Amino acid sequence: MKEEKYNDEITNKLSEHYEDIIRQIGENPEREGLIKTPERVAKAMQFLTHGYDINPDDLIKQAIFHEEYSEMVIVKDIEVYSMCEHHMLPFFGKAHVAYIPDGKIVGLSKVPRVVDAYSRRLQVQERLTIEIRDCIQRTLNPKGVAVVIECAHMCMQMRGVQKQNSVTTSSAFTGLFLKNDATRKEFINLVQAKLH
C-alpha cells in the first residue's frame, strides 16, 4: 500500500475551514463522531486533488521506448475517480485510451498514471478527456490518440436531477482516429469486446 503524505500546514488550515463548515450546517464539531472529521476531510481533499503535484508529461517522458510497432495500443477499463469542480462531488467510472505509435511506445503503466494525474484535480469530464488525449499526443507524437471516458456523476445522482442510473460518455480523438472511420470503429469495438 502506498504511504500517504500530507502537508501539515495545509491540513491545519483546511481542518479549521471544515470545522466551521460542520458548524454552519447545524452540526456540533465537538460531538464524539465529528471530533476528528475536519482533519480526516482535510487529508482526504489533499489526496483527492494530489494530481496538481504531478506533471503528466514527465510521467510519459520517463518511459518512452523506440519500437517500430505501428498497430493500435489500447489500455482500457482504467478506473477514474475525480471531483466535479462545480459541486466538489465525486464522479467515477472508466477510461479507455488508445494510441497508434509512430516509432515510440510508452510503458503501459504510464497511461493509467496520466489518467490519475489529471483526474485527481477539480475537473469536468469533458476537459479531463481532452487533457489525457493531448498529453499522449504531445509527448509521444503518435499517428493518433483516442480517449473515451464513461462516468457516473454524484452531482446528478445525489442532487439536481437525481437520475441514479445516468452515465456520461465523452470522447476525444486525434490523427488516424479522427480521419479514419474504420480505425475509430476498431477502437470502439475493441473497447466494447470482452477479450480477457
Secondary structure by P-SEA (a helix, b strand, c coil): cbbbbbcaaaaaaaaaaaaaaaaaaccccccccccaaaaaaaaaaaaaaccccccaaaaaaabbbbbcccccccccccbbbbbcccccbbbbbbbbbbbbbccccccaaaaaaaaaaaacccccaaaaaaaaaaaaaaaccccbbbbbbbbbbccccccccccccbbbbbbcccccccccaaaaaaaaaaaacccc
